[in-house]
Amino acid sequence: MKNVARVLLFVAAASSALAGPPSGGTVRLVAAAPGYPGTTETAQPTMDRFALALASGLGWPPGRLTAVYDPDEDSGAARIADESTVLALVPLPFYLAHRAELRLDPLLVASRTPRPAQVWSLVAAKGAASGPADLGGWRVAGSAGYAPAFVRGVLFDSLPPDVEIVFSSRVLSLLRRAAAGEKVAVLLDEAQAGGVASLSFGGKLAVVARSAPVPEALLCAVRGRLATDDRTAVKEAVMRLDEQSRELLSAMQIRRFFPVDEQGLAAVERAFDEAR
């Protein structure tokens, strides 16, 4: 159920977004979430149901809107680049890594907390390090590792240059290795960090550092395929969903939608670009 709920975080936000579609044939929303659980195939029935329900609510014929979930970075980016895709919901590191090539224009922030931003944590063996600067020669691994500049530039800018940053979705395995004393620091989002204390070996782990708050996920227009009026309609539709469907969103692990803090996001973008 947790896996389905995390997938639905992206499904729900994207599904709520389309209003006043561009003229032409079928349009699509893509939820690209590298490292998140589930597969395109197992998620597709859920994506189909949401797309059909949304099309019905908008008075569109069945098949006018399609939706797909992709937990892979490269294929997710390829799906978003396809000319039928008008909206994408992506985690912040994906947005930063692909915003230029895909021309992603942030419309709203989606969050699983009552705040518009989340804190990331670095977790390692207790007593092994007192901060990011102590991790020289270590490996930092986690679901955001596919975007090293996000980890090094946005989250923890004091990491030594010889730290190896890698992608891994096997968080529990990483935490076991850290608890056993390996020189690995595990990068955790708020939801993941909240579960560490409940692990049987959690007492052997400690938080090395916490980041400044950053947005969790961004709902974006793609390649200018939505006109200005359509983008406004998208934001209004999502905020209405936020107000009217709290129970549904809660089941999908979406707590709130928020306006984009443009100045804050611009600062994050600069930090990412400087670290590339």
N, C-alpha and C positions, 0 to 999 in steps of 0.2 A: 504493500500500500504506500510506503514511503516513496518507492521508486516512481509509482504512478503519480503521486502528488507532486513530486519535483518536476516531472514532465509537464503536468498540468499548469504549473506556474507559468510556463511559457505559452502553452496552448491558450489559456484563458486570456492573457493579456493581448496576444495577437488576435484571437478570435473576436474580441470586443472592439477591435480597432477599425474595421472597414466600414465606411459610411460614404455614400456617393461615389461609387467605383468609377474609374476611368472608363471611357467608352472602349468597346472592343470585345474580345472573347474572355476566356477564363482568366481570373486573376488569382494570385496565390499569396499566402503568408507563410513565412519560414521561421521556425523556432530552431535556431542553431545554438547548441549548448555543449561544447566540448567537455568531456569528462563527466557529464551528468548521466544518470542511470537510464536504462532502457535502450531499445533499438528503434530504428525507423519502422521496421515491420511490426513490432509489438505495439508501438504507439499509434500506428495508422488507424485502427478502428476508432480510437478515441479522437484522433484528429478529424476523421471523416464525420463523426457525430457532431463535433463542434462546428465544423464548416457548414454542415447541413442545417443545423439549428440557427446559425447566424444568418445564412442565406434566407431562410424562411422568415426570420424576424425582420429582415430588410426588404422582403418582397421580391427577392431574387429567385430565379428558377434553380432547381437542384443542379449542381455541377458548375454553376457560375463562379463559385468560390471553392478553391481547394486549399488544403493545409497540410504541412508536413513538418515532422520533427527530425532533426539530425544531430546526433551526439558527436559527430566528427568535425574537426575544424576545416579540413580541406573540402570535403564534400558539402559541408554546410555553406561555406563561402561560395562554392560553385552554384548551389541552388539559389542563393540570394542573388547572384549575378545574372541568373536567367531572366530574360525580359518579361516573363509573366509575374515576377515577384514585385510587389509594391510595398510590402511591409516586412520588417524583420524584428524579432525580439531576441536580443543577445546579451550575454553577460558583459560587464564592463571591459575585461581584458580582450574579449573578441572584438568589441567595438573599437578599442584603441588600435589593435593590430590590423584591422581591415577597413577602418573608416574611410581612408583615402581611396583605395581601389574600388570599393563598393559604393562610394558616395553616400554614406549613411548620415542621415540628418535626424538627430534625436528629437523626439516629440514629448515623451514622458518617461519617468522613472517608475519601475515596478519594484516593490520591496516586500519581503516576508516579515518585516518588523514594522512597528508604528512610526519608524523614522525613515527619512528618505535616503539613508546611507547605512552601510554596515562596516564593521571593523574586522580586519583579517588578523590572524594570529600566527606566530611562528612557535612551534612546540618541539621541544627536544628532551633528552634525558635530563632529569632533575640534577642540577648542579654542574651540568656540562658547559653552560655558557650563561653569561649575564646580559647579553644583548647581541644584536646583529653583528657588531664589529668583532665579536669573538669567534665568528664562524669561518674564518679563513681556512681554506682547504676542505670545507664541508660541502655537502650536497643539500640543496633546498628543493623539495619535491612537493607537488600537489596539483590540484586540478587547474590552476592558473599558470602552471609552468610552461605552457605553450607560448606564453607571452613574457619572456624574461624581462623585457624593459618595464613591464607593469610591476613585476616583483621588485626589481632593483631601483627603478626610477620613481614609481608612484608609492609603493608600500613601505619599503625599507631602504632608504638611500644610503645607509651607512654599511651596507653589506660589502665586505672586501671584494676586490676585483677577481680573486681566484675562486670564489664560490661558484659551484656548478648548479645551474637552475634547470630543472627537468620537469616534464609533464608526467603525472601519474594520477589515475583515478582510484588506485588501490590504497585508499587512505588508511584503512585498518591495518593492512600489512606494513605500511610505512610507520605507523605508530608503534607497532610491535618491534620493528627494527630499531626505532629510536629508543624505546624503553630498554632494549637489550644493550644499549650503549654504542650503537653505530653512530658515525658522524653524519647523521642526517637530521635536518630540521624540517618538520612537516608544516606545510602551508595550509591553514584551515580557514574557511569562511565562518561566519558566526554560528550557523546551524551545526557545522561539524565541530567547532570548538566547544559548543555547549554540551556535547556528548562525551567529552574526554573523561570527565570526572567519574562517569558511570562505568568505565571500562575496568575490568578486573586488574589490569596493570596500570591504571591511570595514576596511581600514587607514585609511579616511577617517572612520570612526565611532568614538565613544567613549561609555562609560557615564557619564551625568551623575549618576545616583543609583541606589541600590538600596534597596528597601523592607525593612521588618522582615518576617520570615516570617509568612505567613498560610495558612490551609487552601486547597487547590486546588478541591476539589469536595465537596459534601455530599449524602449520601443522606438523604432526608427523608420522613417520613410527611406525608400531606396532609389537612388539614381534619379531623383527629381521626377519620379513617375506619378506623384500625386501633386495636384495643383494646390495653391495656397489655401483655397476654400476647403478642399478635401482634407488637408492637414488639420485645419481648425475643427472640422467635423469629426475627425479621428479622435482628437484630444477630448472633445466634448462627449463623444460616445463612451470613451474609456472612463471618464470621470463620472458619468451617469451610472455605469456599471459598478464603479467603486461605491457609489451612494446607495444603490438599489439592490445589490447582490452580495452583501457582506457574507452571508452564510455560504454561498457558492464559492466565493473567493477564499474564504477560510478553508474550505475543503481542498482547495487547490494550492494552499500555502501561499496565497497572495494576501497580504494584510492591507496594503494601501497602494494607490498610485499617487505620484507627486509630479508637480511641474519640474522641469529641468532647471537646476541652478547653473545658468550659462557661464557665469564668471568662475564658479567652482570647477565646472567641467573643463573650461578652457585651461585652468591651471593644471589639472590632471593631464590634459593632452600635452601641454608643454613639458611636464616632467617626464612623460613617456617618451616623447620625441628626443629629448636631450639624452636619454639613457639608451637609445637604440644604437 
